[in-house]
């Protein structure tokens, strides 16, 4: 995980102040057969909270995922988040007499349930971990539970602290306002051995695509790499491949046209320096700016370039206006063809370019 970058290898201590919330979007590779939604090369959004042992950290991360889905046009009717806890499963396995050092291996086996079926999972639990057929069957039966209460009853763990923690997670999610996105799923275990608590996966409710994202708590991972003490961590990985396929399925792929706020065009070679000065002032004012790469004595060429670049306005830097401290700016998008020229073209003082929108009465996006 990217969070390992925050640990000093020579001491095992964290290099950042805790608690820490952070994210990264690295380019990732993996060696395997490609298929829909899974490629050898992809970008992945990682988000982690380090240093918080409470369930509130999981609640924050799940909220971030739901918010992202909403931002890209997906609802809780399109996607959901399956949530489970290895702590709850651990209580079941521990009750069956399995030693702690065999728990991770048990999780890896149980994670194969969808691929190899209940009977094979029971067989592997018996052969590799030493669970009896009866206990193995109790676990696989419990993974079919539709609710947390049903799972607790089938697994025989009752109202244990692990179950109470899960109930608190669902309560906080409801209070947060995204409870309808979550569903308890006892079959979600996550195959990676380092998970220690809550685990979750994003899924397509139509059942067409593979897991969209996934993550969970991994409190002991940093200890494996030299940390002298256990550091509570929880995080998720969210690749770009599956969600891209999902957007296509739902016909909500966003259109991202090429847009720039301003094209700055110098009238001649002598105006190149002033044009760069104008560009810098506009950028300092928070505008996106493209500088026309050559003198534009023929204004039509500059306007044609600006149109192709998707520019909203053109700042034309010419000698006459420059001598009086002005810059001529024309708005190409926010006024109709019938609008008078003095409405869509303004001579703006150089020293007041930061307030250029006030001269037109509208912002770049047309807001009054």
C-alpha positions as CSV (number, residue, x, y, z in Angstrom):
1,X,0.0,0.0,0.0
2,X,1.0,3.6,-0.7
3,X,0.7,4.3,3.1
4,X,4.0,2.5,3.6
5,X,5.7,5.6,2.1
6,X,4.9,7.4,5.3
7,X,7.0,5.1,7.5
8,X,10.7,5.6,8.1
9,X,12.4,2.3,7.2
10,X,15.4,2.8,9.4
11,X,13.2,3.2,12.6
12,X,9.8,1.9,11.7
13,X,8.3,5.1,13.0
14,X,5.7,7.1,11.1
15,X,7.0,10.2,9.3
16,X,3.7,12.0,9.5
17,X,1.7,13.4,12.4
18,X,-1.2,11.1,13.4
19,X,-4.1,10.8,12.9
20,X,-3.6,11.3,9.2
21,X,-6.1,11.3,6.3
22,X,-4.6,11.0,2.9
23,X,-5.1,9.8,-0.7
24,X,-3.0,9.0,-3.8
25,X,-3.8,8.1,-7.4
26,X,-0.8,6.1,-8.6
27,X,-0.4,4.2,-11.9
28,X,-0.4,0.5,-11.1
29,X,0.5,-2.7,-12.9
30,X,-0.2,-6.4,-12.4
31,X,0.7,-9.5,-14.3
32,X,-2.4,-11.5,-15.2
33,X,-4.8,-12.3,-18.0
34,X,-6.8,-9.2,-18.9
35,X,-10.6,-9.2,-18.9
36,X,-13.4,-6.7,-18.8
37,X,-12.8,-4.3,-15.9
38,X,-9.3,-5.7,-15.1
39,X,-6.3,-4.6,-17.1
40,X,-2.5,-5.0,-16.6
41,X,-2.1,-1.3,-16.3
42,X,-4.5,1.1,-14.6
43,X,-4.8,4.1,-12.3
44,X,-6.1,3.6,-8.7
45,X,-7.5,6.0,-6.2
46,X,-6.3,5.0,-2.7
47,X,-7.6,6.6,0.4
48,X,-6.4,5.8,3.9
49,X,-6.9,7.0,7.5
50,X,-3.9,6.2,9.7
51,X,-3.9,6.4,13.5
52,X,-7.6,6.1,14.3
53,X,-8.7,2.8,15.9
54,X,-12.4,3.5,16.0
55,X,-15.1,2.6,13.6
56,X,-15.5,6.3,12.8
57,X,-12.6,6.0,10.3
58,X,-14.4,3.3,8.3
59,X,-17.5,5.5,8.3
60,X,-15.5,8.4,6.8
61,X,-14.0,6.3,4.1
62,X,-17.3,4.7,3.1
63,X,-18.8,8.3,2.9
64,X,-16.0,9.3,0.5
65,X,-16.8,6.4,-1.8
66,X,-20.6,7.2,-1.8
67,X,-19.9,10.9,-2.4
68,X,-17.7,10.0,-5.4
69,X,-20.4,7.8,-6.9
70,X,-22.9,10.6,-6.5
71,X,-20.5,13.1,-8.1
72,X,-20.2,10.9,-11.3
73,X,-23.9,10.4,-11.7
74,X,-24.5,7.1,-9.9
75,X,-27.0,6.4,-7.2
76,X,-27.6,3.8,-4.5
77,X,-29.9,2.1,-7.0
78,X,-27.0,1.6,-9.3
79,X,-24.2,0.6,-6.9
80,X,-23.8,-0.5,-3.3
81,X,-21.2,-1.3,-0.7
82,X,-21.1,-4.8,0.8
83,X,-19.7,-4.7,4.3
84,X,-18.5,-7.4,6.7
85,X,-16.0,-7.7,9.5
86,X,-13.2,-10.1,10.0
87,X,-13.5,-9.5,13.7
88,X,-17.0,-11.1,13.6
89,X,-15.7,-14.0,11.5
90,X,-12.7,-14.2,13.9
91,X,-15.0,-14.6,16.8
92,X,-16.7,-17.5,15.0
93,X,-13.4,-19.2,14.2
94,X,-11.9,-18.6,17.6
95,X,-15.0,-20.1,19.2
96,X,-14.4,-23.2,17.1
97,X,-10.9,-23.5,18.6
98,X,-8.8,-22.3,15.7
99,X,-5.5,-20.7,16.9
100,X,-5.0,-17.0,16.0
101,X,-2.1,-17.8,13.7
102,X,-4.5,-19.8,11.4
103,X,-7.1,-17.1,11.1
104,X,-5.7,-15.3,8.1
105,X,-5.4,-18.6,6.2
106,X,-9.0,-19.3,7.1
107,X,-10.1,-16.0,5.6
108,X,-8.2,-16.7,2.4
109,X,-10.0,-20.0,2.1
110,X,-13.5,-18.6,2.9
111,X,-12.9,-15.8,0.3
112,X,-12.9,-18.6,-2.4
113,X,-16.6,-19.4,-1.6
114,X,-18.0,-17.9,-4.8
115,X,-15.3,-19.6,-6.9
116,X,-15.1,-23.1,-5.6
117,X,-18.4,-23.6,-3.6
118,X,-19.3,-24.4,0.0
119,X,-18.2,-28.0,-0.1
120,X,-14.7,-27.3,-1.3
121,X,-14.3,-24.5,1.2
122,X,-15.4,-26.8,4.0
123,X,-12.9,-29.4,2.8
124,X,-10.0,-26.9,2.7
125,X,-10.9,-25.6,6.1
126,X,-10.7,-29.2,7.4
127,X,-7.5,-30.1,5.5
128,X,-5.5,-26.9,5.9
129,X,-6.8,-25.4,9.2
130,X,-8.2,-28.4,11.0
131,X,-11.8,-27.3,11.4
132,X,-14.3,-30.1,11.8
133,X,-16.9,-30.6,9.0
134,X,-19.6,-29.3,11.4
135,X,-17.8,-26.0,12.1
136,X,-16.9,-25.6,8.5
137,X,-20.5,-26.0,7.5
138,X,-21.6,-23.6,10.2
139,X,-19.3,-20.9,8.8
140,X,-20.3,-21.4,5.1
141,X,-24.0,-21.5,6.1
142,X,-23.5,-18.3,8.1
143,X,-22.0,-16.5,5.1
144,X,-25.4,-16.8,3.3
145,X,-27.0,-14.7,6.0
146,X,-28.8,-11.6,4.7
147,X,-28.5,-9.5,7.9
148,X,-26.0,-9.0,10.6
149,X,-28.4,-10.4,13.2
150,X,-29.0,-13.5,11.2
151,X,-25.3,-14.1,10.8
152,X,-24.7,-13.6,14.5
153,X,-27.4,-16.2,15.3
154,X,-26.2,-18.8,12.7
155,X,-22.6,-18.4,13.7
156,X,-23.3,-18.5,17.3
157,X,-21.6,-15.3,18.4
158,X,-24.7,-13.5,19.7
159,X,-24.2,-9.8,20.7
160,X,-20.5,-10.0,20.9
161,X,-18.3,-6.8,20.9
162,X,-17.5,-7.5,17.3
163,X,-21.2,-7.6,16.3
164,X,-21.9,-4.4,18.3
165,X,-19.1,-2.6,16.4
166,X,-20.8,-3.5,13.1
167,X,-24.1,-2.3,14.4
168,X,-22.5,1.0,15.3
169,X,-21.1,1.3,11.8
170,X,-24.5,0.9,10.1
171,X,-26.1,3.3,12.6
172,X,-23.5,6.0,11.9
173,X,-23.8,5.4,8.2
174,X,-27.6,6.0,8.5
175,X,-27.0,9.2,10.5
176,X,-24.4,10.3,7.9
177,X,-27.1,10.0,5.2
178,X,-25.7,7.1,3.1
179,X,-27.2,4.1,4.9
180,X,-29.1,3.0,1.8
181,X,-25.8,2.4,0.0
182,X,-24.6,-0.3,2.5
183,X,-25.6,-3.9,2.8
184,X,-24.3,-6.5,5.2
185,X,-22.7,-9.4,3.3
186,X,-21.1,-12.1,5.4
187,X,-19.4,-13.6,2.3
188,X,-17.2,-10.6,1.8
189,X,-13.9,-11.5,3.4
190,X,-11.3,-10.0,1.1
191,X,-8.5,-12.5,0.2
192,X,-5.6,-10.4,1.4
193,X,-4.2,-11.8,4.7
194,X,-3.4,-8.4,6.3
195,X,-7.0,-7.3,6.9
196,X,-8.0,-7.3,10.5
197,X,-11.4,-5.8,10.9
198,X,-14.2,-4.3,8.8
199,X,-13.9,-5.1,5.1
200,X,-16.0,-3.8,2.2
201,X,-16.5,-4.0,-1.6
202,X,-18.3,-1.7,-4.0
203,X,-20.6,-3.7,-6.3
204,X,-22.8,-3.2,-9.4
205,X,-26.4,-3.9,-8.3
206,X,-27.2,-5.2,-11.7
207,X,-24.6,-8.0,-11.2
208,X,-23.0,-7.4,-14.5
209,X,-19.5,-6.3,-13.4
210,X,-16.9,-7.4,-10.9
211,X,-16.1,-5.5,-7.7
212,X,-15.7,-1.8,-8.3
213,X,-13.6,-1.0,-5.3
214,X,-12.6,-2.6,-2.0
215,X,-10.8,-2.1,1.2
216,X,-10.8,-2.5,5.0
217,X,-8.9,-2.2,8.2
218,X,-5.3,-3.4,8.4
219,X,-4.0,-2.5,11.8
220,X,-1.0,-4.9,11.8
221,X,0.4,-4.3,8.3
222,X,3.0,-1.6,9.3
223,X,4.3,-4.0,12.0
224,X,5.3,-6.4,9.2
225,X,7.6,-3.7,7.8
226,X,9.3,-2.7,11.0
227,X,7.0,-0.5,13.0
228,X,7.8,-1.1,16.7
229,X,4.2,-0.8,17.6
230,X,0.8,-1.5,16.0
231,X,-0.5,1.4,14.0
232,X,-4.3,1.4,13.3
233,X,-5.0,1.8,9.6
234,X,-8.0,1.6,7.3
235,X,-8.2,2.3,3.6
236,X,-9.4,1.3,0.2
237,X,-8.3,1.0,-3.4
238,X,-10.6,2.2,-6.3
239,X,-9.4,1.4,-9.8
240,X,-10.5,3.2,-12.9
241,X,-11.4,0.2,-15.1
242,X,-14.6,-1.2,-13.6
243,X,-16.1,2.2,-12.8
244,X,-15.5,3.3,-16.4
245,X,-17.3,0.2,-17.6
246,X,-20.2,0.9,-15.2
247,X,-20.5,4.5,-16.5
248,X,-20.9,3.0,-20.0
249,X,-23.5,0.5,-18.8
250,X,-25.6,3.3,-17.2
251,X,-25.0,5.7,-20.1
252,X,-23.6,8.4,-17.9
253,X,-20.1,8.8,-19.3
254,X,-19.4,12.5,-18.8
255,X,-18.6,14.7,-21.7
256,X,-15.4,16.6,-21.1
257,X,-15.0,19.2,-23.8
258,X,-11.8,21.2,-24.2
259,X,-12.4,24.5,-22.4
260,X,-10.1,27.4,-21.5
261,X,-11.2,30.7,-19.9
262,X,-9.0,33.0,-22.0
263,X,-6.8,33.1,-25.1
264,X,-4.4,36.0,-24.9
265,X,-3.3,37.2,-28.4
266,X,-0.5,39.7,-29.1
267,X,-1.1,42.1,-32.0
268,X,2.5,41.9,-33.1
269,X,6.0,40.8,-32.0
270,X,6.4,43.9,-29.9
271,X,3.3,43.0,-27.9
272,X,4.5,39.5,-27.1
273,X,5.9,40.6,-23.7
274,X,2.8,42.6,-22.7
275,X,0.6,39.6,-23.7
276,X,2.6,37.3,-21.4
277,X,2.1,39.9,-18.6
278,X,-1.6,39.9,-19.2
279,X,-1.6,36.1,-19.2
280,X,0.1,36.0,-15.9
281,X,-2.3,38.5,-14.3
282,X,-5.3,36.4,-15.4
283,X,-3.7,33.2,-14.1
284,X,-3.1,34.9,-10.8
285,X,-6.8,35.8,-10.8
286,X,-7.6,32.1,-11.0
287,X,-8.3,31.9,-14.8
288,X,-7.1,29.2,-17.2
289,X,-5.2,30.9,-20.0
290,X,-3.7,29.9,-23.4
291,X,-1.4,32.3,-25.1
292,X,-1.8,32.5,-28.9
293,X,1.7,31.4,-30.2
294,X,2.2,34.1,-32.9
295,X,1.4,37.7,-33.7
296,X,-2.2,38.2,-34.6
297,X,-2.5,41.2,-36.8
298,X,-5.4,39.4,-38.4
299,X,-7.7,39.2,-35.5
300,X,-9.8,36.5,-37.3
301,X,-6.9,34.0,-36.9
302,X,-6.7,34.6,-33.2
303,X,-10.5,34.3,-32.8
304,X,-10.5,31.1,-34.9
305,X,-7.8,29.6,-32.7
306,X,-9.7,30.6,-29.5
307,X,-12.9,29.0,-30.9
308,X,-11.0,25.7,-31.6
309,X,-9.4,25.9,-28.1
310,X,-12.9,26.2,-26.5
311,X,-12.0,29.7,-25.1
312,X,-14.8,31.8,-23.5
313,X,-13.0,35.1,-23.9
314,X,-10.1,36.5,-26.0
315,X,-7.8,39.2,-24.6
316,X,-6.4,41.1,-27.6
317,X,-3.2,42.9,-26.6
318,X,-2.6,45.8,-29.1
319,X,-0.4,49.0,-29.0
320,X,-3.1,51.6,-28.8
321,X,-5.0,50.1,-25.8
322,X,-1.7,49.1,-24.1
323,X,-0.4,52.8,-24.2
324,X,-3.5,53.8,-22.1
325,X,-3.2,50.8,-19.7
326,X,-6.1,48.9,-21.2
327,X,-6.6,45.4,-22.5
328,X,-9.4,44.7,-25.0
329,X,-11.4,41.6,-24.1
330,X,-14.1,40.0,-26.1
331,X,-16.6,37.4,-24.7
332,X,-17.3,34.7,-27.3
333,X,-19.8,32.5,-25.4
334,X,-22.1,34.4,-23.0
335,X,-23.8,36.8,-25.3
336,X,-25.9,36.1,-28.4
337,X,-25.1,37.2,-31.9
338,X,-27.7,40.0,-31.6
339,X,-26.1,41.5,-28.5
340,X,-24.5,44.9,-29.0
341,X,-20.7,44.9,-29.5
342,X,-20.2,47.1,-26.4
343,X,-21.9,44.4,-24.3
344,X,-19.6,41.6,-25.3
345,X,-16.4,43.6,-25.8
346,X,-14.8,45.6,-23.0
347,X,-11.6,47.6,-22.6
348,X,-10.4,46.5,-19.1
349,X,-7.7,48.4,-17.1
350,X,-4.6,46.2,-16.8
351,X,-4.4,46.8,-13.1
352,X,-8.0,45.6,-12.6
353,X,-7.8,42.3,-14.6
354,X,-8.5,40.4,-11.4
355,X,-12.0,41.9,-11.5
356,X,-12.6,41.4,-15.2
357,X,-16.0,39.6,-14.7
358,X,-17.5,42.7,-13.2
359,X,-17.0,44.5,-16.5
360,X,-19.1,41.9,-18.4
361,X,-21.7,41.5,-15.6
362,X,-21.3,37.7,-15.8
363,X,-18.6,35.1,-14.8
364,X,-16.9,32.9,-17.3
365,X,-19.6,30.3,-17.0
366,X,-22.4,32.9,-17.6
367,X,-23.4,33.3,-14.0
368,X,-24.6,36.9,-13.2
